[in-house]
Amino acid sequence: MLLAMAALEFQIVDERLEYNADLGRACIRFYGRRSDGSSVALDVYGLSSYFYTNAWSAERTRLMNHEIEGACRYAKRCSCVGCARGPKVRDQIPCVEYKNGCSEFITSVEEVTRTEFVGYRPGPGNFVKVSVAHPFLLRNIMYKKEPWEQFFEIDVDPVVRFNVDHGIKPCGWLRVPEAKTATGHGLRCELLVIDMDAGGTFEVLERNDMAPWRVTCFDIECVSAEDRFPTALLDDPVNQVAMVDYIYGTEEVLKTIYVLDTCDPIEGVAVVSCETERELLLAVRQHILDFDSDVLSGYNSASFDLPYLYDRAKRLKIPQFMDFSKEEEFPVIHKVSSFTSAQAGTRETHAHIIPGRVELDLLPRCRETLRLRSYKLDDVAFEVLKQNKDKGVSYDQLYSLQMGSSAERCKIAVYCVMDTILCVNLLKKLKFLENTVAMANLCGITMQSVLSRGQSFKCTAFILQYTKRFGYICETFKKQSVVNEKGEEMSFTHVPFYDGIENKALGGAAGSKAVFKGATVIEPERGFYTKPVAVLDFASLYPSVMIFHNLSHDTLLRSRKEARKMGLTPEDIEETPNGYLFVKKAKKQGVLPLIEEELWAARNAYKKKMKAAEDELTRSVYDGMQGAIKVLMNSLYGFCGAKTASLPCVYISASVTSFGRQKLEEAAAFASERFGAHLVYGDTDSIFVTLPTDSNAEAFAISERIEEAINGPDGIFNKPVYVSNQSRALNSQHCP
């Protein structure tokens, strides 16, 4: 039943693709919180699901409708893109249910003009926009692609597509002028419904403030009776769970400890004694529901605390424990995957799908943000908070204390609450919540995607905002595998355009398998230096190079011969130090340089707002925004060099590093010729030079003169490439 309701505004917390079996329609569901603190959900119907292709026909529509109907009829498992509930039984599969009331899966075919994003084109071309009845049908079509067909943007996540099409910030604010209130919907908050096909609308608001989100930090204590690490499925119980709650923007924290067996009172903490572990687990679940948490956070909570709680609930046969999302009877989905990179090696990642709530694990965030020797909670707290936790309890004592008296269990409880308070303080001090919200809004992806998806997903979603804005379309490329010299199978994204790239430096064609060297490292002159060593650092070197030299997918050329056929002159083309060709900015500005320029300007604007902010809360929000922009600016270079990314372009990354080396060498030569500096080391965007003086004060003065000269009108760089002096001149410094 739907009832009319007046206008309202709310900030988005979570966003998901949902399927309404009763209506036979898909919708985007937003979970959010209003300024008054109340929780709300909004279902938006009338999604546009489409892709582009190079050619289509009426016969192709007929055949595709027939093939999809057959695929739906005989489907045994759901493989729908963005399906919120995971695999379902046959009678619940949207594909199967929908086919009964659908005569056409392809709803419209429209001729459009667009420009391919990969490779320079002098102008737009003719393409076909194919719209489908449901988002999940795109995957069915993608697998039926003919060899002669090109598909564009058919693999875009439906939530990302909706955000890009409507300019939505996934943690931003929405205003709904008029909506219907649904009843009997099975949510633990108010549900509003609008149908864009029936004239329903919403407005994206330009607000940077935060609603009073509800944050719960937690920590569990468990121990084995035997001399081993506790294992949930081997009957090592959860003995205590500490939960510290606070509302964003307030100082008050509510501390609760759930203890198996009795426990002495603790000042300022609500102590809840539970006779059984079952009672304890159900009390923890109810705590989350009663406080209505938007964010669940802990230290190593994603890979240890939450999975341990799940496994104990499974062992004790308490399926209702898993039902603590904002949707009733929706058990939490725990996904485990592995990630491998040259920098981080192989790591296991855990994602927790909890509709309406976001799981924010502090440990991986600390690993990404901080450079520390140890990432134990105590060590991180000392480095960041300058706090030493009273280690009144060691792990070896946990079992005996838990099995002891009420006073002894109280010692564990105090220890557990202290750990959880450290999590709250780290979350606030390092601004992880603000940074994650800012990154979600910047990239156009959900907060949970920021925390669980890779950099490639983030960059692709962000670039899509610009390609749509300027009429580009991004082809969906296939992954291929090759065997390297070591006999290892390596996967890469095959981009047909790259197969025709010629490179004199490589002796001919480069192709999709081209490789590039990473960041520049100039070998050090090892020794003990008694003269001051100055460190000259380039401000945002790689983004600067991309802007200055117009390096982008859409400015890349395959050869001079092809460039001439497109009407380009030698003056329109720049050849990089490693032999690749790009169109100059004077002829056409590339999308990536434009992105970097706009990000640079936006970051500077947020820095100014941060300095002018009158309160710490507003200052934290702006700091999170400028920090997220900085991360994204530097990520685009790495994204281009990732051969398995959806839009790889190693030619950009290779050119950036070659220009980077050139700039380092030119800066070192300039400092040597003009100021007598001697290069002793270089790394990525910095040079280390000795100066012709033994005086610290004079060394600082010379460093500043070098900086001014290099950036001045007679220097070797033009803006936006800068050099900033971040030196610490010392009487002696041992250079690596």
C-alpha positions in Angstrom: 0.0 0.0 0.0 1.3 3.5 -0.9 0.4 6.7 0.9 1.3 10.3 -0.2 4.0 12.1 1.7 5.4 15.7 1.7 8.9 16.6 0.6 12.0 15.5 2.5 15.8 15.6 2.4 18.3 12.9 3.5 21.9 12.0 3.2 22.6 8.6 1.5 24.4 6.0 3.6 24.0 2.9 1.3 22.7 2.2 -2.2 21.8 -1.0 -3.8 20.1 -2.6 -6.9 16.9 -4.4 -5.8 14.3 -6.5 -7.5 10.6 -6.3 -6.6 9.2 -9.7 -7.4 5.6 -8.5 -6.9 5.9 -5.7 -9.4 8.4 -7.6 -11.7 10.6 -4.5 -11.7 14.1 -3.5 -10.6 14.8 -0.4 -8.6 17.6 1.5 -6.9 17.2 1.5 -3.2 18.8 4.3 -1.1 19.2 4.0 2.6 19.8 7.3 4.4 19.5 9.5 7.4 17.8 12.9 7.8 19.1 15.9 9.6 16.7 15.1 12.5 18.4 11.7 12.9 15.6 9.5 11.6 16.4 6.7 9.2 14.8 6.4 5.8 14.9 4.3 2.6 13.9 5.4 -0.9 13.1 3.0 -3.8 13.4 4.6 -7.3 11.8 2.8 -10.2 12.2 3.6 -13.9 15.8 2.6 -14.4 17.5 3.1 -17.8 19.5 0.0 -18.6 21.4 0.2 -21.9 24.6 -0.3 -23.8 26.1 0.9 -27.1 27.2 -1.1 -30.1 28.7 -0.5 -33.5 25.8 -2.1 -35.4 22.4 -3.5 -34.7 19.3 -4.6 -36.7 15.7 -5.6 -36.3 16.7 -9.2 -36.9 19.4 -9.0 -34.2 16.7 -7.8 -31.8 14.4 -10.7 -32.7 17.2 -13.3 -32.2 18.4 -11.7 -29.0 14.9 -11.7 -27.5 14.5 -15.4 -28.4 17.9 -16.4 -27.0 17.4 -14.5 -23.7 14.0 -16.0 -23.2 15.5 -19.5 -23.6 18.3 -18.6 -21.2 15.8 -17.4 -18.6 13.6 -20.4 -19.0 16.3 -22.9 -18.4 18.3 -21.0 -15.8 18.9 -22.9 -12.6 20.9 -20.3 -10.7 20.8 -16.5 -10.7 23.8 -14.8 -12.2 22.2 -11.3 -12.4 24.6 -8.4 -12.2 24.1 -6.5 -8.9 21.7 -9.2 -7.5 21.5 -8.2 -3.9 20.6 -11.6 -2.5 23.2 -13.8 -4.1 22.2 -17.2 -5.6 18.5 -18.0 -5.3 16.3 -21.0 -6.0 14.6 -21.3 -9.4 11.2 -19.8 -8.4 12.9 -16.7 -7.0 15.1 -15.9 -10.0 14.2 -12.4 -11.5 15.1 -13.6 -15.0 12.6 -16.5 -14.7 9.8 -14.5 -13.0 10.1 -11.6 -15.4 9.9 -13.6 -18.6 6.3 -14.6 -18.0 5.1 -11.0 -18.3 7.6 -9.8 -20.8 7.3 -10.1 -24.6 10.4 -8.0 -25.4 13.6 -7.9 -23.5 15.1 -5.4 -26.0 12.9 -2.3 -25.4 14.4 0.2 -27.8 17.1 0.7 -30.4 18.3 4.3 -31.2 21.0 5.7 -33.5 23.4 8.1 -31.7 26.6 9.9 -32.3 29.4 9.2 -29.9 33.2 9.2 -29.8 35.3 6.2 -28.8 37.4 6.9 -25.8 40.4 4.8 -26.6 42.5 6.3 -29.4 42.4 9.7 -31.0 39.5 10.4 -33.3 39.0 13.6 -35.2 35.2 13.6 -34.5 32.3 11.5 -33.3 31.0 8.4 -35.1 27.7 6.6 -35.6 26.7 4.0 -33.0 23.5 2.3 -31.7 22.1 2.6 -28.2 20.3 -0.5 -27.2 18.0 -0.4 -24.1 16.9 -3.4 -22.2 14.0 -4.1 -19.8 16.1 -5.0 -16.8 19.7 -4.4 -15.7 20.4 -8.1 -15.2 19.7 -8.8 -18.9 23.0 -7.0 -19.9 25.1 -9.9 -18.8 23.0 -12.3 -20.8 23.6 -10.2 -23.9 27.3 -9.7 -23.2 27.9 -13.4 -23.4 26.1 -13.6 -26.8 28.4 -11.1 -28.5 29.3 -11.9 -32.1 33.0 -11.6 -33.2 32.2 -8.7 -35.5 30.4 -6.7 -32.8 31.7 -4.1 -30.5 29.9 -3.6 -27.2 30.4 -0.4 -25.2 29.6 0.0 -21.5 27.7 -3.2 -21.3 29.5 -4.2 -18.1 28.9 -1.0 -16.1 27.6 -1.7 -12.6 23.9 -0.7 -12.6 24.3 1.4 -9.5 27.2 3.2 -11.1 25.2 3.7 -14.3 22.3 5.2 -12.3 24.7 7.6 -10.4 26.5 8.7 -13.6 23.2 9.3 -15.5 21.6 11.3 -12.7 24.7 13.1 -11.2 24.2 11.4 -7.8 26.8 11.4 -5.1 26.5 8.1 -3.3 27.0 9.7 0.1 25.5 13.0 -0.9 22.1 14.5 -0.2 18.8 14.0 -2.1 15.6 15.9 -1.9 12.4 14.2 -2.8 9.6 16.8 -3.6 6.8 14.2 -3.5 6.8 10.5 -2.8 4.6 7.6 -1.7 5.1 6.0 1.7 5.1 2.2 1.5 3.6 -0.1 4.1 4.3 -3.8 4.7 7.7 -3.5 3.1 9.8 -5.5 5.5 12.3 -2.8 6.3 13.4 -1.5 9.7 13.0 2.1 8.6 10.5 4.2 6.7 10.3 3.4 2.9 9.4 5.9 0.3 8.8 5.1 -3.4 9.0 7.2 -6.6 8.5 6.0 -10.1 10.3 8.0 -12.8 8.3 6.4 -15.5 5.2 7.9 -13.9 6.7 11.4 -13.5 8.4 10.9 -10.1 11.5 13.0 -9.5 14.2 13.7 -7.0 16.8 16.5 -6.7 20.5 16.2 -6.0 21.5 18.7 -3.4 24.8 20.6 -3.2 25.4 20.0 0.5 28.8 19.1 2.1 27.6 18.6 5.7 27.1 15.3 7.4 23.8 14.0 8.8 24.0 12.6 12.4 25.2 9.2 11.3 25.2 6.5 14.0 28.6 4.7 14.4 29.3 1.5 16.4 32.8 0.4 17.1 33.2 -3.1 18.6 35.7 -5.7 19.7 35.4 -9.3 20.7 37.3 -11.5 23.2 37.7 -15.2 22.7 40.2 -17.7 23.8 40.9 -21.4 23.5 41.1 -23.7 26.5 43.9 -25.4 24.7 47.3 -23.9 23.7 46.3 -22.7 20.3 44.6 -19.8 18.5 40.8 -19.8 19.1 38.7 -21.4 16.4 35.0 -20.6 16.2 34.0 -24.0 14.7 35.9 -25.9 17.4 33.7 -24.6 20.3 36.0 -21.8 21.4 33.2 -19.4 22.6 32.9 -15.6 22.3 33.4 -14.5 25.9 32.9 -10.8 25.7 31.9 -8.1 23.1 32.5 -4.4 23.7 30.4 -1.9 21.8 31.0 1.8 21.8 28.4 4.0 20.1 28.4 7.6 19.1 26.5 10.0 16.8 28.6 11.8 14.3 29.1 15.4 15.3 28.7 14.8 19.0 31.3 14.1 21.7 29.2 11.7 23.8 30.0 8.0 23.6 27.9 5.1 24.9 30.0 2.2 26.2 28.5 -1.3 26.6 30.1 -4.6 27.4 28.4 -8.0 26.9 30.0 -10.6 29.1 29.5 -14.4 29.2 28.8 -15.0 32.9 28.9 -12.4 35.7 31.0 -9.3 35.7 31.7 -6.5 38.3 30.4 -3.0 37.5 32.6 -0.6 35.4 32.2 3.1 35.8 30.8 4.7 32.7 30.1 1.4 31.0 26.8 -0.5 30.8 27.7 -4.1 31.8 25.4 -6.8 30.5 25.9 -10.3 31.9 24.7 -13.2 29.8 24.2 -16.8 31.1 24.8 -18.4 27.7 26.8 -17.6 24.5 23.5 -17.8 22.6 22.1 -15.0 24.8 25.2 -13.0 24.3 25.1 -13.2 20.5 21.5 -12.3 20.3 22.1 -9.3 22.7 24.8 -8.1 20.3 22.5 -8.4 17.3 19.7 -6.5 19.2 22.2 -3.8 20.2 22.9 -3.0 16.5 19.2 -3.0 15.7 18.3 -0.8 18.7 21.0 1.8 18.1 20.3 1.5 14.3 24.0 1.7 13.4 24.9 3.2 10.0 28.6 2.2 10.3 30.1 -0.8 12.1 33.8 -0.5 12.7 36.5 -2.4 14.5 40.2 -3.3 14.2 40.5 -6.3 11.9 36.8 -6.7 12.3 36.1 -7.6 8.6 38.5 -10.6 8.6 38.3 -11.8 12.2 35.6 -10.3 14.6 32.6 -10.5 12.3 33.5 -13.9 10.7 34.1 -15.3 14.1 30.7 -14.1 15.3 29.1 -15.6 12.2 30.8 -19.0 12.7 29.8 -19.1 16.3 26.2 -18.4 15.4 26.3 -21.1 12.8 27.9 -23.6 15.3 25.2 -22.8 17.8 22.4 -22.9 15.2 21.3 -19.2 15.6 20.4 -18.2 12.1 18.6 -15.1 13.3 21.9 -13.6 14.5 22.8 -12.9 10.8 19.7 -10.8 10.4 20.8 -7.4 11.6 20.7 -5.3 8.4 18.0 -2.7 7.8 16.0 -5.2 5.8 14.2 -7.8 7.8 15.0 -11.4 7.1 18.0 -10.5 5.1 20.9 -12.6 6.4 24.3 -10.9 6.1 26.4 -12.1 3.1 30.1 -12.6 3.8 32.3 -12.7 0.7 35.9 -13.7 0.8 38.3 -13.0 -2.2 42.0 -12.7 -2.7 43.9 -9.8 -4.2 47.5 -9.9 -5.6 49.7 -7.0 -6.5 53.4 -6.5 -6.9 53.4 -4.0 -4.0 51.2 -5.8 -1.5 51.6 -9.4 -2.5 48.6 -11.7 -2.0 46.0 -10.6 0.5 42.6 -12.0 1.5 39.8 -9.5 1.5 36.5 -9.8 3.2 33.3 -7.9 2.2 30.1 -7.9 4.3 26.9 -7.1 2.5 24.6 -5.6 5.2 21.9 -3.5 3.5 21.7 -0.1 5.0 24.8 -0.5 7.1 28.5 -0.1 6.2 31.3 -2.2 7.6 34.5 -0.1 8.0 37.6 -2.1 9.1 40.3 0.1 10.5 43.2 -2.3 10.0 43.4 -2.2 6.2 42.7 1.6 6.3 45.7 2.0 8.6 47.9 -0.2 6.3 46.9 2.1 3.3 47.4 5.3 5.2 50.3 4.9 7.6 53.9 3.8 7.2 54.6 1.8 10.4 56.8 -1.2 11.3 53.9 -2.8 13.2 50.2 -2.5 12.7 49.1 -4.0 16.0 46.4 -1.9 17.6 48.6 -0.9 20.5 51.4 0.2 18.3 49.2 2.2 15.9 47.4 3.9 18.8 50.8 4.9 20.2 52.0 6.3 16.9 48.8 8.1 16.0 47.2 9.0 19.3 50.3 9.0 21.5 48.4 6.8 23.9 49.7 3.8 25.8 47.1 1.3 26.7 47.4 -0.2 30.1 48.3 -3.8 29.3 46.7 -5.1 32.5 45.8 -8.3 30.8 48.0 -10.5 28.6 46.6 -13.1 26.1 48.0 -15.9 28.3 45.8 -14.8 31.2 42.5 -14.5 29.2 41.3 -18.1 29.8 42.0 -18.2 33.5 40.5 -14.8 34.1 37.3 -15.7 32.1 36.9 -18.9 34.1 37.6 -17.1 37.3 35.5 -14.7 39.4 33.3 -11.8 38.5 36.1 -9.4 39.4 38.6 -11.3 37.2 36.2 -11.2 34.2 35.9 -7.5 34.8 39.6 -7.1 34.1 39.0 -8.6 30.6 36.0 -6.3 30.1 38.0 -3.2 30.9 40.7 -4.3 28.5 38.1 -5.0 25.8 36.4 -1.6 26.2 39.7 0.2 26.1 40.5 -1.5 22.8 37.1 -0.4 21.4 37.6 3.2 22.6 41.0 3.2 20.8 39.1 2.3 17.6 36.7 5.2 18.1 39.7 7.6 18.6 41.5 6.3 15.6 38.4 6.6 13.4 38.0 10.2 14.4 41.7 11.2 14.4 42.5 9.7 11.0 39.2 10.9 9.6 38.5 7.5 7.9 34.8 8.1 7.8 35.1 11.5 6.2 37.7 10.3 3.7 35.6 7.3 2.7 32.5 9.4 2.3 34.5 11.9 0.2 35.9 9.1 -2.0 32.5 7.6 -2.6 31.1 11.0 -3.7 34.1 11.7 -5.9 34.1 8.3 -7.7 30.3 7.9 -7.8 30.4 4.5 -6.1 28.9 3.3 -2.8 30.8 3.7 0.5 31.0 -0.1 0.7 32.5 -0.3 -2.8 35.2 2.2 -1.7 36.1 -0.1 1.1 35.9 -3.5 -0.7 36.6 -2.8 -4.4 39.9 -2.2 -6.1 41.4 1.0 -7.5 40.4 0.0 -11.0 36.7 -0.1 -10.2 37.0 3.3 -8.5 38.9 5.0 -11.4 36.6 3.5 -14.1 33.5 4.8 -12.3 35.1 8.2 -12.0 36.2 8.4 -15.6 32.7 7.4 -16.7 31.4 10.7 -15.3 33.6 12.6 -17.7 33.2 10.4 -20.8 29.4 10.8 -20.5 29.8 14.5 -20.0 31.8 14.9 -23.3 30.0 12.3 -25.4 32.6 9.5 -25.2 31.8 5.8 -24.9 34.1 3.2 -23.4 34.4 -0.2 -25.1 34.0 -3.3 -23.1 37.2 -5.3 -23.7 37.9 -9.0 -23.2 40.5 -10.4 -20.9 43.2 -12.7 -22.5 46.0 -14.8 -21.1 49.6 -15.3 -22.2 52.5 -17.3 -20.9 55.5 -15.2 -19.9 59.2 -16.2 -20.1 59.0 -17.9 -16.7 56.2 -20.1 -17.9 53.6 -18.3 -15.8 50.2 -17.6 -17.1 49.5 -13.8 -17.1 46.2 -12.2 -17.8 45.7 -8.8 -19.6 42.9 -6.7 -21.1 43.1 -6.9 -24.8 42.5 -3.6 -26.5 42.5 -4.0 -30.3 43.4 -0.4 -30.9 46.8 -0.9 -29.3 47.7 -3.7 -31.7 48.5 -1.1 -34.3 50.7 1.1 -32.2 54.2 1.6 -33.6 57.1 2.6 -31.4 60.6 3.3 -32.8 62.2 2.9 -29.4 60.9 -0.7 -29.2 61.8 -1.4 -32.8 58.4 -1.5 -34.3 54.9 -2.5 -33.0 54.2 -2.3 -29.3 50.8 -3.9 -29.1 48.6 -4.8 -26.2 51.4 -6.7 -24.5 53.7 -3.6 -24.1 55.2 -3.2 -20.7 56.6 -0.2 -19.0 59.1 0.6 -16.2 57.7 1.9 -12.9 58.8 4.9 -11.0 62.2 6.3 -11.6 65.0 5.5 -9.2 68.4 7.1 -9.7 71.1 4.9 -8.1 72.5 6.5 -5.0 76.1 7.5 -4.4 76.7 5.6 -1.2 78.6 7.3 1.5 78.6 9.4 4.7 77.9 13.0 3.9 79.2 15.8 6.1 77.8 18.5 4.0 74.0 19.2 4.1 71.8 17.1 1.8 68.8 19.0 0.4 65.7 17.1 -0.7 63.8 18.8 -3.6 60.4 17.4 -4.1 58.1 17.9 -7.1 54.5 18.7 -6.1 52.2 16.1 -7.8 54.8 15.3 -10.5 52.8 12.6 -12.3 49.5 14.5 -12.5 51.5 17.5 -13.6 53.2 15.5 -16.4 49.8 14.2 -17.6 48.4 17.7 -17.7 51.4 19.4 -19.3 51.9 16.8 -22.0 48.2 16.0 -22.6 48.6 12.3 -22.0 45.2 10.5 -22.3 43.5 7.6 -23.9 41.7 9.9 -26.4 44.9 11.7 -27.5 46.9 8.5 -28.1 48.1 8.0 -31.8 49.2 4.7 -33.3 51.5 6.1 -35.9 52.5 9.3 -37.8 51.1 7.9 -41.0 47.7 7.4 -39.5 47.9 10.9 -37.9 48.5 12.4 -41.3 45.4 10.6 -42.7 43.3 12.2 -39.9 44.6 15.7 -40.9 47.1 16.2 -38.1 50.3 18.1 -38.8 53.7 17.5 -37.1 53.0 20.6 -34.9 49.9 18.8 -33.5 51.9 15.8 -32.2 54.2 15.4 -29.3 56.5 12.4 -29.1 57.3 11.2 -25.6 60.9 10.3 -24.5 60.1 6.7 -25.0 58.7 7.1 -28.5 54.9 7.2 -28.1 52.7 9.8 -29.9 50.0 12.0 -28.4 48.0 14.9 -29.7 49.0 18.2 -28.2 46.6 20.2 -26.0 46.4 23.0 -28.5 44.7 20.7 -30.9 42.5 18.8 -28.4 42.6 18.6 -24.7 42.5 15.0 -23.4 40.0 13.8 -20.8 42.5 12.6 -18.2 44.4 16.0 -18.3 41.1 17.8 -17.9 40.2 15.5 -15.0 43.6 16.2 -13.3 43.2 20.0 -13.8 39.7 20.0 -12.3 40.8 17.8 -9.4 43.7 20.1 -8.7 41.5 23.1 -8.7 38.9 21.4 -6.5 41.6 20.3 -4.0 42.9 23.8 -3.7 39.4 25.1 -3.1 38.8 22.6 -0.4 42.1 23.4 1.3 41.0 27.1 1.4 37.6 26.1 2.8 39.3 23.9 5.4 41.5 26.8 6.6 38.5 29.2 6.7 36.2 26.6 8.6 35.0 27.9 11.9 34.6 24.5 13.6 36.5 21.3 13.7 33.7 19.2 12.3 33.4 21.2 9.1 37.2 21.3 8.9 37.3 17.5 9.1 34.8 17.2 6.2 36.8 19.4 3.9 40.1 17.7 4.9 38.5 14.4 4.0 37.5 15.8 0.6 40.9 17.2 -0.3 42.6 14.0 0.9 40.3 11.9 -1.3 41.1 14.1 -4.3 44.8 13.7 -3.7 44.5 9.9 -3.7 42.5 9.9 -6.9 44.8 12.3 -8.7 47.7 9.9 -8.1 45.7 6.8 -8.8 45.0 7.6 -12.4 48.6 7.0 -13.4 48.6 3.5 -11.8 45.2 2.7 -13.2 46.5 3.2 -16.7 49.4 0.9 -16.1 47.3 -1.9 -14.7 47.1 -4.4 -17.6 44.0 -6.1 -16.2 42.1 -2.8 -15.7 38.9 -2.2 -17.7 40.6 0.8 -19.5 44.3 0.1 -19.5 46.8 2.3 -21.3 50.4 1.4 -20.4 51.5 3.9 -23.0 50.3 6.7 -20.7 52.1 5.3 -17.7 55.2 4.6 -19.6 55.3 8.1 -20.9 54.6 9.6 -17.5 57.6 7.8 -16.0 59.9 8.7 -18.9 58.9 12.4 -18.6 59.4 12.0 -14.8 62.9 10.8 -15.2 63.6 13.6 -17.7 62.3 16.2 -15.2 64.4 14.8 -12.4 67.6 14.8 -14.5 66.9 18.4 -15.8 66.3 19.6 -12.3 69.5 18.1 -11.1 71.5 19.5 -14.0 69.9 23.0 -13.4 70.8 22.9 -9.7 74.3 21.8 -10.4 75.0 24.4 -13.1 73.5 27.4 -11.3 74.1 26.5 -7.6 76.9 24.0 -7.5 74.6 21.2 -6.2 75.6 17.6 -6.7 73.0 14.8 -7.3 73.5 11.8 -4.9 70.1 10.1 -5.2 66.7 10.4 -6.9 63.4 8.5 -6.3 60.1 9.0 -8.2 59.5 12.7 -7.7 62.4 13.8 -5.5 66.1 14.5 -5.9 68.7 14.5 -3.1 71.6 16.9 -3.7 74.6 18.0 -1.6 75.2 21.8 -1.4 78.5 23.7 -1.5 78.3 24.8 2.2 78.8 23.4 5.7 76.2 25.8 7.2 72.7 24.7 7.8 71.3 28.2 7.5 73.0 28.8 4.2 71.9 25.3 3.0 68.3 26.3 3.6 68.8 29.6 1.8 70.4 27.9 -1.2 67.5 25.3 -1.4 64.9 28.1 -1.4 66.8 29.9 -4.2 66.9 26.7 -6.3 63.2 26.3 -5.8 62.5 29.9 -6.8 64.8 29.7 -9.9 63.4 26.4 -11.2 59.8 27.7 -10.9 60.6 31.2 -12.1 60.3 32.6 -15.6 63.8 31.6 -16.5 63.5 28.2 -15.0 63.1 24.8 -16.7 59.4 24.2 -15.8 56.2 25.9 -16.5 53.1 25.6 -14.4 51.5 23.3 -13.4 54.8 21.5 -12.8 56.3 22.8 -9.6 59.2 22.1 -7.3 58.8 22.6 -3.6 61.6 22.6 -1.1 60.9 20.1 1.7 64.5 19.7 2.8 65.8 19.1 6.3 69.4 20.4 5.9 71.6 18.4 8.3 75.3 18.7 9.2 75.6 15.0 8.2 73.1 12.6 6.6 73.8 9.1 5.6 72.4 8.8 2.0 71.0 5.3 1.2 
